[in-house]
């Protein structure tokens, strides 16, 4: 299991919140790989190709950049896959 797949349920709820209101089947999220994995920054890519970068600690827009470097990002996750990670986090009691 990758570091970004073992964070707390509140983190995943906030990520899902950034994915809501969009076409859930087409929006994806990718997690930053350069930190310690506790609350990784992440990038949401919308169906229209638009990209939003968020700081993992507060889930606010990351104003330092418009896009993260591909080599520093995880594979893409769908809304449904993040829901699965949230469920696992809840079952494991990760806060």
C-alpha angles and dihedrals in degrees: 000000000000122000093248089055092061105058128118128285094245090058092053092046089056092048090051088050090059089051096049122099091039133088097291094201094056106035116093136189129209124194128221115251102195101078133068094275095244096114108351123198112248143198125221117204116198127212090258090056095255115144130211122189121206134191108237096217096061105008091234125135111284100236093188093077144013095216136012123236111268095225089058095053133088125236114284120276125201126221090259092051091052089051088056091050089050091051091050091048090052092048091050092046094237110163 
